[in-house]
Amino acid sequence: MDALKIIEKLAEKARKESVPQSDVSPMVMHEINALQRTESGVLPLEFFAGISAVAASIITILSISAWQYIVNPLIQFIAPLQEMPLWK
């Protein structure tokens, strides 16, 4: 038998089959509601991320000023002189 005729017979049988009717909307709505209830667990993570960002900013500012002293060690000698008035 020719392969094309076999495919045509299978296609004809598939056309005669009835499509099963099933309703999946209650299961889908249950999954959507379950996802909406679990989304509130992100708030502690956002709080921790905010505090970490503030701490990182403070450390960055302090490290920049420390870097200036590390790069030029003569600043330690000049720093007390910056507070002295030149003219009285």
Beta strands, then each sheet from edge to edge (+ up, - down):
end
